[in-house]
Amino acid sequence: MSRNWLTAQGPRLIVCISFVFYAVRMFRLISRYAVNIFFADQWEFNDATLFQKHTIWQMFTWQLGPHRQGLAALFAKAIEPLFHWNSRTESFIVASIVVGAALCALWLRRRLFGPISFSDVAIPAIFFTPAQWATLYLTENFAHGAFPLLLTMIYCLAWTCRMSVVRYSLLLLINFAAIYTGFGFFLGIVTPLLLLIDYWARSPETRLPKSYFVGTLVVSFASLGSFFIGYKFNPALDCFSFQPLSPASYAEFIVLMFANFLSVNGRILGAIFLMAVAISLAVALWQLLRPRTPVISNADHNKLLITTALIAYSLLFCVNTAYGRACAGPFMARSSRYAIYLEPGLLGLYFYLLSIPANPSRKLLLAGFLVPVVVASGHGDWRAMERFRNVKQKWKECYFQTEDIDKCDGVAGFPVLAHEPARVHLQEKLQYLKKTKQNLYVDFR
């Protein structure tokens, strides 16, 4: 009896233990490295919710750099006053959102492929990677990473709803929210294409009536178009030019993004994973769009469609980032802030491997995927984490003593704000935090 129970429950138990282990480690890293002080862009995007007064719509559509704040701004406005805008608490909340996204990913895997298997340890290994440390505790922004990841997972779950009215209504609602929330914007590009593919690949009796299909398509395009009302183009880098660089420069940039996620210095493994992701997307699209009789089952349809959504979303982010950031050099590709946007793509690759019919080749491919991902999950840029923790702590202690921004930038060896402080009224904001006992002044003694 015990052997039968272990055989049946063993995979679930191992995945559960792995999930808890990785999640606890993530929270322990936050406890060690997070410092309660706004840093870099936080001094600017918090104008929407803390330093200035704005309406709900203004907060929702607030733009800093290339993206808007969306649901993240409303979420911050609702909960941050409860803990006085404490940056350490923000980090724990960001991590909690990532945990929620990982749980959604496991649920999605269960809905698509059935019972949990041992290889599903890949999911917590992907979602709790230390490669994303800057998202968690360097410059915490709910809109830049955590909320787009969660919305992407919920969006994919919506595709699995059996009732078409619920399915398409949820998709359009989540799509609208994602477009305005950080780089969830790229779901807005993916959605109309998926609606077209979904309609084409379904059998005539399971398709939406043509009028409803056209309606969903119009709403998806209208949602995307609305994003650009009042939008200001801001590439966020002075070196950016519309004049394209060489395709090789962009390809190298994306390869390095994958290599950084996998915690390797070379390019070979990054190139292998990029090719694997691109091939999986191409094959999934081909299987969806090729004429066939009979039409594929609804279960297989959902597997291919969601694989397409996950990979397309990540690759769109990668291509856009390479186009906008490659001018700064290959080192920019190793930014920790990009890692969280590769997670949907790697999950999509994993789902594609699971959809291959069971045979020795699939086991080999799964092992070839799982080993590098799990190994990478044990590595992180500990030196950079330590450095920026010390920078923030030194700057904070210096400012408590001197209230001199320039001096504290020198003492810390790194500015708390990269731009000219006067331009963003940094001194006034620090005085406001002191007066209201918020953020770094929560810890003031």
C-alpha positions in Angstrom: 0.0 0.0 0.0 2.8 2.4 1.0 4.7 1.7 -2.3 1.5 2.3 -4.3 0.9 5.6 -2.4 4.5 6.7 -3.0 4.2 5.9 -6.7 1.0 7.9 -7.0 1.9 10.8 -4.7 5.7 10.9 -5.2 5.8 13.4 -8.0 3.4 15.7 -6.3 5.3 15.5 -3.1 8.7 16.2 -4.8 7.3 19.2 -6.7 5.6 20.5 -3.5 8.9 20.3 -1.6 10.8 21.9 -4.5 8.2 24.7 -4.7 8.5 25.4 -0.9 12.3 25.2 -1.0 12.7 27.7 -3.8 10.0 30.0 -2.5 11.6 30.1 1.0 15.0 30.7 -0.5 13.7 33.6 -2.5 12.2 35.2 0.7 15.4 34.6 2.6 17.4 36.4 -0.1 15.0 39.3 0.2 15.4 39.4 3.9 19.2 39.5 3.5 19.5 42.0 0.6 16.5 44.3 0.6 17.0 47.8 2.1 14.2 50.2 3.0 14.9 53.1 0.7 13.6 54.1 -2.7 16.2 53.6 -5.5 16.6 54.8 -9.1 13.3 54.9 -11.0 11.2 54.6 -7.8 11.8 58.3 -7.1 10.0 59.0 -10.4 7.2 56.5 -10.9 6.0 57.0 -7.4 4.9 60.5 -8.5 1.8 58.7 -9.7 0.8 57.4 -6.3 2.7 59.0 -3.5 4.4 62.3 -4.2 1.6 63.8 -6.3 -2.2 63.7 -6.3 -3.8 62.0 -9.3 -7.1 60.4 -10.3 -7.5 56.6 -10.6 -7.4 56.9 -14.4 -4.3 59.1 -14.3 -2.5 56.5 -12.0 -3.6 53.7 -14.3 -2.3 55.4 -17.4 0.8 56.8 -15.7 3.9 56.5 -18.0 7.5 56.4 -17.0 9.9 55.3 -19.7 8.3 53.1 -22.4 5.5 51.5 -20.4 2.6 52.5 -18.2 1.9 51.6 -14.6 -1.7 50.2 -15.0 -3.1 47.9 -12.3 0.2 48.0 -10.4 -0.3 51.7 -9.6 -3.8 51.1 -8.3 -2.5 48.1 -6.2 0.3 50.2 -4.8 -2.0 53.1 -3.9 -4.3 50.7 -2.1 -1.8 48.8 0.0 1.4 50.8 0.3 0.0 53.3 2.9 -0.6 50.4 5.2 3.1 49.9 5.7 4.3 53.5 5.0 5.8 52.7 1.6 8.5 50.4 3.2 10.7 49.2 0.4 11.6 45.9 2.2 7.9 45.2 2.5 7.5 46.0 -1.2 10.1 43.4 -2.0 8.2 40.7 0.0 5.0 41.6 -1.8 6.6 41.5 -5.2 7.9 38.0 -4.3 4.4 37.0 -3.1 3.0 38.0 -6.5 5.7 35.9 -8.2 4.6 33.0 -6.0 1.0 33.5 -7.1 2.2 33.4 -10.7 4.1 30.2 -10.1 1.0 28.6 -8.5 -1.0 29.7 -11.6 1.6 28.1 -13.8 1.3 24.8 -11.9 -2.4 24.9 -12.2 -2.1 25.6 -15.9 0.2 22.7 -16.3 -2.3 20.5 -14.5 -5.2 21.6 -16.6 -3.3 21.1 -19.8 -1.4 17.9 -19.2 -3.0 16.1 -16.3 -1.3 14.8 -13.1 1.9 16.4 -11.8 5.2 14.7 -12.8 8.7 14.8 -11.4 9.8 17.1 -14.3 7.5 19.8 -13.0 10.2 20.9 -10.6 11.2 22.9 -13.6 8.3 25.4 -12.8 9.5 26.6 -9.4 13.1 26.5 -10.7 12.1 28.9 -13.5 9.8 31.2 -11.5 12.1 31.5 -8.4 15.4 32.0 -10.2 17.9 34.3 -8.5 18.6 35.8 -11.9 15.6 38.1 -11.3 17.0 39.6 -8.1 16.9 43.2 -9.3 13.1 42.9 -9.8 12.7 41.7 -6.3 14.9 43.9 -4.2 16.9 46.5 -6.2 14.2 48.8 -7.8 10.8 47.3 -6.8 8.1 48.2 -9.2 4.9 46.1 -9.3 4.4 47.0 -12.9 7.9 46.0 -14.1 7.9 42.2 -14.0 5.7 40.9 -11.2 2.2 42.0 -12.3 2.8 41.3 -16.0 4.0 37.8 -15.1 0.9 37.2 -13.0 -1.4 38.6 -15.6 0.2 36.4 -18.3 -0.4 33.3 -16.3 -4.1 34.2 -15.5 -4.5 35.1 -19.2 -3.3 31.6 -20.2 -5.6 30.0 -17.6 -8.5 32.0 -19.2 -7.9 30.2 -22.5 -8.7 26.9 -20.8 -12.2 28.0 -19.7 -14.8 25.7 -21.3 -17.6 28.2 -21.6 -16.8 30.4 -24.6 -18.6 33.4 -23.2 -16.5 33.3 -20.0 -13.3 32.5 -21.9 -13.4 35.3 -24.4 -14.8 37.9 -21.9 -12.0 37.1 -19.4 -9.4 37.2 -22.2 -10.4 40.7 -23.3 -10.6 42.0 -19.8 -7.2 40.6 -18.8 -5.7 41.7 -22.1 -6.8 45.3 -21.5 -5.4 45.4 -18.0 -2.1 43.8 -19.2 -1.6 46.3 -22.0 -1.5 49.1 -19.5 0.6 47.3 -16.9 4.3 47.4 -17.6 5.5 45.2 -20.4 2.3 43.2 -20.2 1.7 45.5 -23.2 3.0 42.7 -25.5 0.0 40.6 -24.7 -1.9 43.2 -26.5 0.0 42.4 -29.7 -0.3 38.6 -29.1 -4.1 38.6 -28.4 -5.5 39.6 -31.8 -3.1 37.1 -33.5 -4.2 34.3 -31.1 -7.9 35.1 -31.7 -7.3 34.7 -35.4 -5.4 31.5 -35.0 -7.9 30.2 -32.5 -10.8 30.8 -34.9 -9.0 29.2 -37.8 -7.8 26.1 -36.0 -11.2 25.2 -34.4 -13.8 23.0 -36.1 -16.7 25.0 -37.5 -19.1 23.8 -34.8 -16.8 24.9 -31.9 -16.0 28.3 -33.4 -17.5 31.6 -32.1 -20.3 32.9 -34.4 -18.7 35.1 -36.9 -20.3 38.3 -35.6 -19.0 37.6 -32.0 -15.6 36.7 -33.4 -15.3 40.0 -35.2 -16.5 41.8 -32.1 -13.7 40.2 -29.9 -11.2 41.1 -32.6 -12.4 44.7 -32.7 -12.2 45.0 -28.9 -8.7 43.6 -28.8 -7.5 46.0 -31.4 -9.3 48.9 -29.7 -7.7 48.0 -26.4 -4.3 48.1 -28.0 -5.0 51.3 -29.9 -6.2 53.0 -26.7 -2.8 52.6 -25.1 -1.3 55.1 -27.5 -3.7 57.9 -26.7 -1.5 60.5 -25.0 1.5 58.2 -25.2 4.9 59.8 -25.3 7.7 57.8 -27.0 10.5 57.4 -24.5 13.2 54.9 -25.2 14.9 55.6 -21.9 18.4 55.5 -23.4 20.2 58.4 -25.0 22.0 56.2 -27.4 18.8 54.9 -29.0 18.3 55.5 -32.7 15.6 54.4 -35.1 18.4 53.4 -37.4 18.7 49.6 -37.0 21.9 48.0 -35.9 23.0 44.7 -37.6 20.7 41.7 -37.1 23.7 39.9 -35.6 23.8 42.6 -32.8 20.2 42.0 -31.9 20.6 38.2 -32.1 23.7 38.3 -29.8 21.8 40.6 -27.4 18.9 38.1 -27.1 21.3 35.1 -26.8 22.9 36.9 -23.8 19.6 37.5 -22.2 19.0 33.8 -22.2 22.6 33.1 -21.1 22.1 35.4 -18.2 18.9 33.6 -17.1 20.8 30.4 -17.2 23.7 31.9 -15.2 26.4 31.2 -17.8 29.0 33.5 -19.1 29.3 32.1 -22.6 26.8 32.2 -25.5 26.4 28.6 -26.5 23.8 27.6 -24.0 21.9 30.8 -24.5 21.9 30.2 -28.2 20.6 26.7 -27.8 17.7 27.7 -25.6 16.8 30.6 -27.9 16.8 28.3 -30.9 14.7 25.7 -28.9 12.2 28.4 -27.9 11.9 29.7 -31.5 11.6 26.2 -33.0 8.9 25.3 -30.5 6.9 28.4 -31.4 7.3 27.7 -35.1 6.2 24.0 -34.7 3.2 25.0 -32.5 2.0 27.5 -35.0 2.5 25.0 -37.9 0.5 22.4 -36.0 -2.3 24.9 -35.3 -2.5 26.3 -38.8 -2.0 23.4 -41.1 -5.1 22.0 -42.8 -6.1 18.7 -41.3 -8.9 16.2 -41.0 -10.1 15.6 -38.4 -9.5 18.9 -36.5 -7.3 18.5 -33.4 -8.9 18.0 -30.1 -9.8 20.8 -27.8 -7.1 19.7 -25.3 -4.4 19.6 -28.0 -5.7 22.9 -29.3 -5.3 24.6 -25.9 -1.8 23.1 -25.4 -0.6 24.5 -28.7 -2.3 27.9 -28.3 -1.0 28.5 -24.8 2.5 27.4 -25.8 2.3 29.9 -28.6 1.1 32.7 -26.3 3.8 32.1 -23.7 6.7 32.0 -26.2 5.4 34.8 -28.4 5.1 37.1 -25.4 8.6 36.5 -24.2 10.2 36.7 -27.7 8.3 40.0 -28.4 9.8 41.4 -25.2 13.3 40.1 -26.1 13.1 41.6 -29.7 11.8 44.9 -28.4 14.5 45.1 -25.7 17.3 44.2 -28.1 16.1 46.9 -30.5 15.9 49.5 -27.7 18.9 48.6 -25.7 21.5 47.0 -27.9 23.1 50.4 -28.6 24.4 50.4 -25.0 26.4 47.3 -25.7 26.1 43.5 -25.0 26.6 44.0 -21.2 23.1 45.5 -21.1 21.6 42.2 -22.1 22.6 40.7 -18.7 20.4 43.1 -16.8 18.6 41.2 -14.0 15.4 43.1 -14.7 14.9 41.2 -18.0 15.0 37.7 -16.4 11.4 37.7 -15.2 10.2 38.2 -18.8 11.9 35.1 -20.1 10.0 32.9 -17.6 6.8 32.6 -19.7 9.0 31.7 -22.7 10.8 28.9 -20.9 7.5 27.7 -19.5 6.2 27.6 -23.0 9.2 25.6 -24.1 8.6 23.2 -21.2 4.9 22.8 -22.2 5.9 22.1 -25.8 8.3 19.3 -24.6 5.5 17.8 -22.5 3.2 17.8 -25.6 5.6 15.6 -27.5 4.4 11.9 -27.5 6.0 9.9 -24.8 9.2 8.2 -26.1 12.9 8.0 -25.3 13.6 11.2 -27.3 11.1 13.2 -25.2 12.8 12.0 -22.0 16.2 13.1 -23.4 14.8 16.5 -24.4 13.2 17.0 -21.1 16.4 16.1 -19.3 18.3 18.5 -21.6 15.9 21.2 -20.6 15.6 20.4 -16.9 19.3 20.0 -16.0 20.4 23.5 -17.1 17.3 25.2 -15.6 17.7 23.5 -12.2 21.5 24.1 -12.1 20.9 27.8 -13.0 18.4 28.1 -10.2 21.2 27.5 -7.7 23.3 30.4 -9.0 23.0 34.1 -8.7 25.0 37.3 -9.0 25.7 37.4 -5.3 28.4 40.0 -5.7 26.0 42.5 -7.3 23.4 41.8 -4.7 25.9 42.4 -1.9 27.2 45.6 -3.6 23.8 47.2 -4.1 22.6 46.3 -0.6 25.7 48.1 0.8 25.2 51.1 -1.6 21.6 51.6 -0.4 22.5 51.0 3.3 25.5 53.4 3.2 23.5 56.1 1.4 20.6 55.8 3.8 22.9 56.0 6.9 24.8 59.0 5.4 21.6 60.9 4.6 20.3 60.4 8.2 23.4 62.2 9.4 24.0 64.9 6.7 20.9 65.2 4.5 23.3 66.0 1.7 22.4 64.1 -1.5 25.7 64.7 -3.4 27.8 63.7 -0.4 25.9 60.6 0.2 26.2 59.6 -3.5 30.0 59.8 -3.0 30.0 57.9 0.3 27.9 55.1 -1.1 29.9 55.0 -4.4 26.7 55.1 -6.4 23.9 57.6 -6.8 20.5 56.8 -5.3 19.1 58.4 -8.5 20.9 58.4 -11.8 19.3 61.6 -13.1 19.9 65.1 -11.9 18.3 65.2 -8.4 16.9 68.7 -8.9 15.0 67.7 -12.0 12.9 65.2 -10.1 12.8 67.3 -6.8 14.6 64.6 -4.9 15.4 66.8 -1.9 11.7 67.9 -1.6 10.7 64.2 -1.8 13.1 63.2 0.9 11.8 66.0 3.1 8.2 64.9 2.5 9.1 61.3 3.5 10.8 62.7 6.7 7.8 64.8 7.5 5.3 61.9 7.0 7.6 59.2 8.4 7.5 57.0 5.3 9.9 54.8 3.4 13.5 55.2 4.8 12.2 57.3 7.7 10.2 54.4 9.0 13.6 53.1 10.3 14.8 56.5 11.5 15.9 56.6 15.1 
